[in-house]
Amino acid sequence: MSGARWAGLAGDHHVHSTFSDDAASTLAENVAAARAVGLTYLRLVDHVRASTTWVPEFLAAVDAVVDADSGQPGTLTVRTGLEAKILNSAGLLDLPPGLRTGPGGVDRVLIADHQYPSPQGPWSPSRVLAERAAGLTAATVLDTLIVATIRAMGSAQHAQLAHPFSLLPKVGLTEHDLHEDHLAALASAAAATGTWVEVNEKWGCPGIRVIHAMLDAGVTLVASTDSHHRRDVGRYPLVAELTEGLREQRRPPADRCGPLR
């Protein structure tokens, strides 16, 4: 596949630390784990909401860990990310107000489909199943999810789609239910906005069909474990299967301007 922008398995672009309330490993433990498995690229990511106030402390803590690691042999590029859910069909993200991205701020915003972004606000999977039983169609669910995701990508600078379509099995759908028009629109928007798309080990998504649609559109695809414990950092049995045969880039993808962390 000529022109494919697949970053390969030498990076882990979605690793959680104890700044997330559901993760067990510290920033330093994740960096050490990345070195232990020979990664050259690591994105330290944690969950945020609009009410989150600890982002400056998170960025300072990452800088401190990188400084402490700087004497180690070999190259490990460390970046930051914040993961936020899509709140509604307008693509509003659950981010702290005034969040700075790029140089001097967080490197990437990870856009997540943790809940269904209805016009009225986020619905849990159980709510979606109940609404579907009451007449909400699969076509409406899929159309709304695609539109909300495209709008979220348009509103977030330096974005990355986290575990795209992980919501679908929770609401009784699969990626096979997506139409070609859905994939074309999403891939075109990702390419136009410079949004990266991750292939996620924890959720085993997206599948081959989505991966190829993204690569055909020139979207940068990156590997992620979505690790919540250091033992999982950089370990890719599922992602290796999903991306088998893809040509890796010779260099890590360019992430942001400014000095490397």
N, C-alpha and C positions, 0 to 999 in steps of 0.2 A: 504494500500500500504506500505509494510514493507520497512524500510530504507528511506522513503521519507524525504527530507530535506526541509520542508516548515517552514519558520521562523514565520509565523502567523501574526496577525493583531496588535500586540502590538508595532510594529515599523513602521516608515515611512522612507523609504530609498531613497527618491527623493523629496526634498523640496527646492524651489527656493526663493532667497531673492533679494533685490534691487541691488545686484551685477550683476544680469541679467537685461537687459534693458526692459524686458517684464514682470517683476514681481513687486508686490506692497508692500510687507512686508519686514521688516528688519530682520536680523538674530535674534535679541533679541525677536522680536514679534513672530517669528516662534518657538523659544524655549519655550516661554510662552504658545503658543497655544498647543504645544506638551504636556506640563505638564497639561494643562487644560483638555485634553481628555484622560489623563492617559497613554500616551505612555511611554515605557521604553527605546526606541531606536529611534534616529533621525539622518538622514543624510542630512546635509546642502549642497546643490548642486547648482552650477551656470554654465551658458553657457560660453564656451571659444572658441577662434579661435587661429590660429597660431600667430596672431598679439597681443593677449592679454598680458598685462604687469602687471595686478593687483593681480596676484595669491599670492604673499607674503603678500600683504595687506589683502586679503581675509582670509588667514590662521591666521594671527595675530588677525583679528577681531573676528574670531570664538573662538580663545583661550580667548580673553577678555570677550566675552559673556559667555563662559563656566565658567570662573573664577567668574564672577558676579552672576552666577546661582548656584554656588557650595554650598551655604548655604541653599538651598531649601530642604524640606523633600523628601524622596523617591529617587529612582535611575533613572536617565536619562542619558544614554550613548549617546554622541553626536559625530558624525563622519563627515568627509568632503568628497565631491566629485566634480569633474568637468565633465561637459557634453560636448562631442565633436562629431561632425558628421563624418561619414565615407565619405572620399573624392573620392575614386575611387575603381576599382575592385581589386587593389592590397592590399586594406585594410588600406591605409594611413588615419590617423586620423588628424583632424584639431586641433592640440594641440600646445601650445607654445613650442618652442625648449628648450631642457634641463629640461623639467618638471620632478620633483622628486616625486615618489610615494612611499607609505609605510612610515616607521618611518622618521619623519622630513620633510615630504612632504604631499601631498594630499593622503587621505586614499584609494579612488577608482576613477577610470576613467570610466565614463558612456559613453558607445558606443551607438550612436543614428543614426537611419535611417531617418534623416530629409530630405534628398534628395537621389535620386537613384545614387549609386556609379558605374557609367559607366566606361569603360576602359579609356575614355577621360577625366573623371572628374565628378563632381557632376552635375546631371541633375535635374531640377525642375520637379514636377509631370506633369505639363502641357507639358514639353518637352518630357517626357516619353509617354504621351498619343499621342502626335503628331508622335513620332517615331513608336509607335505601329500601328497607322493608316497607316504609310508608310511601314509596314512589320515586325517590330520588334516583335518577338513572345513572348507570355507569358512565355514559357519555358526558353527562354534566360533571360528574366527579373528575373525570380525566381532563376535560376542557378547562375546568376551573383551576386544577392543580398546575397545568402547563402555563396558563395565563399568569397565575400568581407567581410562579417561579421566574418567568420571563421578566415580569415587572420588578421582582426583587433583584434580579441581576442588573437591571437598568438603574436601580437606585443605590446600589452598593459598589463603591470603587474597590478594586483589588479583591474581587470575589472568587470563591471556590464553592462548587456544589458539593455538599457533604452527603454521602450515601444516597445519591439520587434514586428515587422511587422505592426507598425502603418502606414507605407508607403503604404501598399498594397491597401487599399480602395481608396487612392488618385490616384492610377494608374490603377483602374478598375479591381483589383484582390482582393481575400480574402484568408484567411488562408486555406480554403477548396481546393484551387488550389495547395497547397504545397503537394509534394509527400512524401511518407514515407521515402524515401532515404534522402530527404532534412532535415526532422526532425531528423533522426538518425545521420546524419553527424553533424548538428548543436549542438545537445545535447551531442554527444561524444566529440566535440571540447570544449564545455563549461566545461564539467567535467574534461577533460585533462588539461585545462588551469586554473582551479579554478575560472572561471568566474561565477559570480552570475547572475541570471536572475530575473528581476522584473515583477510582475503582476501589471499593471498600471491602476489606477483608471480613470485618465483623458481620456485615449484613449480606455479603456476597452479591453486591450490586454496584453498578448496573450490569446487565447482561450483554452478551455478544452483539445483539442487534443495536443497542444503544451505543456501545463502544464504537462500532463501525460508523454509525451516523455522526458521532462527534469527530472522529478522525477524518472522515470525508469532508467535514466542514472546516478542518484545520484547527480544531480546538486542542488545547494542551491537556493531556490526560496524565494524572499522577496517581501513584499508589498510596493507599493509606490502610493502616490497620484499625484505626479508631480505637487504639489501645487505651484501656483503663487500668492496666497493670504492666509494669516494665517487662514481664516475661513475654509479652506479646509483641513488643516493639520490633518492627522490621521482619516479621515472620508471615509468609505469604502463601500458604498452600492453595487457597481459593483464587487469589488474584493471579497467581502464576498460571493457573488453568485458564482463567478468563482471558488472559493477555498472551497466551502462547502463540508464538509466531509473529508477534508485532515487532517491528524494528524500533529499537531504542534510540533516543537521541544520543549523540556523542557527548554532549555537555548537559549539565542540569539546566532546567528552564530558568530563564531570567525572571527574578521575582520582583525586585523593587530597585529604585535608585538609592544611593547613599552607601555608607560603609556596611560591610558584612558583619552580621552578628556571628 
